[in-house]
């Protein structure tokens, strides 16, 4: 603001009434339009000061305003609330009068009023539907002249050049040289550029808001439906078996986030399996070199089973069918597969179907060796590194 004894060159618009008063100004109005989201364009303040100096003789014919849309919207909502309150009080008084007249025995009049009331109710329903369509957008009674025609939701700061309640130019960026040129030209009745395509009609704003609301509603419904499907009971989670996996897959089917996470996790598992395989091979080779293990000259016969879409019981039955009578005679079978493909669940099912079977895994071997190494270290009184 200007210092003491100087005329203010930027005036803050405090509400709709204030704005209407400023629009009566006969000269040029340069209004900065902004909201709480982005705030005012303070970098233009020195430019406005310079314009005041350069056009000192014409300053009586120009006013610079700052219009905070958030303040204006709050003022409109306050006015709408006051109007609604007056309507409610009026309806309450009318209802009390109708009740008093009905009590006095004016049956015919009461019936007529009931009919009128029903008609009014129908009218109110229509009004409610219209209000729902426009949501909290301002109707003609509460529209803000000029401002409503040029603002969208949460706009960045821009400047309107107004004469005789008509916009003659628009600057939508912090451009000091262009600001000075536009102000000078507007003062002398010239237009620097055509009005940019920033004007949005009320109908267009309503349509934009309705479209956005419909899209948000659709997303919310989809999310609610997904969460309903994702409600996997704790009892199922605690099973830690194929039923758990199947329930989770069904629950998150169609989820893009789950697909991304699944692919990422799969790649991590494959990488870890590959690293584990390389380390195991190195250990086996050391054992072969020491003569602890014999090198396998021929690869043992293997059978590939496609587990996609099959339950652990079906996979176990297929394995038992391949083994034929070997379990009765005694045999060693290895089960291979990537992590997460159901090896542990299948082995558990095999143990149920083959009661004389004993299972060993890489983990069991490592734990056994660790136990033996620990006991050996205790006996020899040495530390394990």
N, C-alpha and C positions, 0 to 999 in steps of 0.2 A: 504494500500500500504506500501511497505518497506520504511524505513527511509532513510536519506541522505547517499549516498555512498553504499547502498545495492541494489542488483538486485531485481527488482519487481517480485513477485511470483504470483500475480493475475493480469492478463491483461484484460482490458475491450474491447470487440469486438465492434467496432463502426459502422459496416455495413457489407454488403455481401463481398465487396472487401477486407476488413480487415480480414474477416473470411477465405477467400480463401488463403490469404497470410499466415495466421497462420497454415493452413492445410499442407503447404509445410514443416513445421518443421519435421526434420528427426526422432526425438525421440518420447516420449510419450506426448500426449496432454490430460489433464484432464479438460473437459469443463463443467461448471455449466450452465444448461439451465433453464431459468426462464422467467417470464413475469411481466408486470406492475401489473397484477391482484394480484399475490402472493408475488412478490418481491424476492430478492436473499436470499439464506440460510446463513445468517450471522453467525449463531451459529457454522458453520464449519470452520470459519476463523482461530481460534486457532489451530484446527486440522491440517490445511494446514501449519501453521507456524511450528508445531511440526514435520510434515513430512519433511519440509525443513531442520530442524536440524538433524533429524535421518538419512536422505538420502543425507547429504550434498555433498558427493562425486559424487552422481548421478544427482545432480540438473541441470547440464548442459544438461542433456538428458530428461528433463521434463519441461513442461510449463503448468501453471494453467490459465484457461481463464474463463471469465464470459460473457455469451451470453444472452443478453436481447432480447427475441423474439419480443417484441413490437417495439424495435428499428430496428431490422432486417426487420420486416414487413413494417415499414414506409419507410425504404430504398428501399425495393422492389417496393412498390407502387410509390415512386418517380421515380425510373428507368422506371417503366411501363408507367408513365405519360410522361416522356421525350420521350420514344419510340413512344407513341401515338402522341405526338406533332410533331415529325419528320414525322410520316406517314401522318398526316393532311397537313403539309406543302408540302410534296411531292405530295399529291393528288391535292392540290390547284395549284401547279405549272403545273402539268400535265393537269388540267382542263383549265388553261389559255392558254397553248400551243395548246390544241385541239380547243379552241375557236378561236385562231389566225389563225389556219390552215383552219377552216371552213369559216372564214371571207374571206380568200384568194381564196375561191371558190373550195376547194378540196372536192367536194361533195362525190365522190366515197370513198375517204379515210375517210371522216366523217362518212359515213354509216358503213364502216368497223369498225371504231373506236367505233361507237354506239353499234355495235354487240359485240365487245370485252368488251365494258363498261357494257353491259347487263350481259355478262358472268361473269365479275368481280363482278357485283352487286349480282348475284346469289351466287357466291363464298363467298361474304361478308355476305350474309344472313346465309349461312351454318356456317361460322365462328362465326356469332353473336349467332346462336343457340347453338353452342358448348361453346361459352363464357358464355352464359346464364346458361347452364347446370353446368359449373364449377364455376359460379359466379366470385368472385374475387380471386379464388385459383390461385396459380402460375403455369404457364405452364413450360415445360422443360427449356425454355430459361431463366426463372426467378426463377427457383428452387434454394433452398439453399442446397448445398450438405450436406448429413448426417443429418443435423438438420431437414429437411423436412420429413425424414424417421422415425424420432423418436418422433415427437411432435404432440400432439393433441391440440385442441383449449383450451386456458387458462390452461396449465398444471401446476402442482405444481413443484417446483424446483427438478431437478435430475441431476446426473453427468454421462457424457459419457467419457469413456477411449478409446482414439483413437491412433492407430499406423498405419503409412503408409496409411492414409486416410480410414482406416477401424476401425469400432467399435469393441473393443476386450472385453469390459465389461461395465456394467451399474449399477449404484447405485441410487435407487429411493427414498432414505430416508436419513435423517440426522443421520447417524450412524458413529461416529468418529472411533471406532476400525475397522470397516469394510472398511472405507475410507483408513485408513493407510495400511491395509492388501492388498486391491485391488491395491493401488498405488505401493507398494513394489513388488507384484507379477507381475504386468503389466510391470514394469521396467526390470524384469528378464525373460520376455517372458512367464509368467504363467497366466492362467485365474482362477480367484477366483470362479466364478459361470457362468452358462450359461446366454446368453443374455436373459433378461426377455422379456415377450411378450408385449413390449412397441412400437415395430416398426409398423408403420402404412403406408401402401402404399398410393401413391397419389390417386389411384382409390378408395381406401377405404375411404380416407378422403373426397373425392368428394361425394361419396355415402352417408356418414354420414351427410355431410352438406346439401345435397339435401333432405334427409329424414327429417332432422330437419326443413328445410325451408318449406317443404310440410306440416308438422304437424303444424307449425306456421300459414301458410296460411289457413289451414282447420279451425283452431281455430278462426282466424280472421273473416273468412266468417261466421262461426256459430254465433260468437258474433255480427257481423253486421246484420245478419238475425234476431237475437233475439231483437236487439235494434230497428230494423225496426218495429217489431211487438209490441214493448213496447211503441211506440209513441202514447200514449193515449191522445186525444185532451183535452185541458183545459176545454172546455165546458162540456165534459162528466164527468170530475172530479168534476166540480162544482155542478152537479146534486145530488151527494151524495145519490144515490139510487141503486136499483138492476142493472140498466144499467151500473153504475159505477163499481160495484163489478164484473159483468160479463166481462166487458172490461178489467179490470185488470187481472182477472183470465186467460182470453184468451191470453193476452199479455205475461204473465209470465209462460205460460204452457210449461213444459219441462225444466224449469230452476231449477237446483239443489239448488242454493242459495235460490231461492224463496220457494222451498219445505221445506228447513231447517228452514227458517224464519217463514213460515206458521205453521209448527209443534210447534215451540218454542212459537209463539204467541198464538196458540190454548191452549197449556198447561197453559200459564199465565192467559188466560181468564177463563179457567175452575177453576183454583185455586182461582182467584179473586171472581168468582161467588159463589164458595163454602164458602169462607170467608164471603161474603155478606149475604149468606143464613143463616149461623150460627148466625151472628149478628142480622139479622132481627128476627130470631126465638127467640133469647133472649129477644128482645124488645117486641115481641108479648106475650111471656110468662109473662113478667112483667105486661103487660096490663091485661092479664087474671087473674093474681093473685090479682090485684087491683080491679077486677070486671068491668073494663072499657070495656073489650071484653068478649064475651061468648066463651067457648071452643067448638070447632066443634066436635061433637060426631061421625059423619059419613063424610067420604070424599065425596065431591060433585062429580057428574058424570063428567068425563073428556073425551075428544076425542083427540087422537093422530093423527097429520097430518105430513106426510113425505114431507118436503119442498124441498128436493133435486131435482133439475132439473125443479122446478116450478117457475113461475113468481109471484110477489106479488099479481097481479090481480087474478091469478088462485087460490092462497091460500085464498084470501079474499072471492072469490066466493064459495069455499068449506066450509068456516066458515059460511057464510050466509045460505048456504043450510042446514047445521047442525042446525042452530038456527031456521029455518023455520019461523013461524010468531011471535016468541018471541020479536023481535025488535019493532013490531007494538004495542004489548001489554005492553012492558016495561020489561027490564031484565038487569041483571048485568052479564057481561062476563069477565073472566080473561084470559089473554094471557100469557102463560109461555114459556120459552125457554132460552137457553144459550145466552150470549152476542154474537153479531155478526151473529145471525142466521136470522135476518130480521124482528124482532118484530116491531121496529119503522116504517119500510117501510110498513109492513102489516097493522098496525094501521092507518097510513096515508091513505092507500087505502080504508080501512073500513069506514073512515070518509067521503070519497068522495061518497061511495056507500050507506051509511046510514047517511043522512044529519042531522037527529035528535040525533045523537050519541054524547056523551061527553066522552072524554078520560082522564084517570088519570093514572099516573105512580108512581112508588116509589119515583122518583125524585120530582114529583109535590107534593106528600105528605110531603116529607122532607122540601121542600121549603115553603110550607104552614105553617107547624109547626114552622119553623125557623122564619117566618114573625110574627106569633102570639106570639112567645116567645120574640122576639125583642120588639114588641109593649107593651107587658105586663111588660117587664123590664123597659121600658121608663116611663110607668105610675107609677110604684112602685119605680122608681129611684134606681134600683139595677143593678148590673153588671152581665152579663152572663159569666160564666166560661167555 
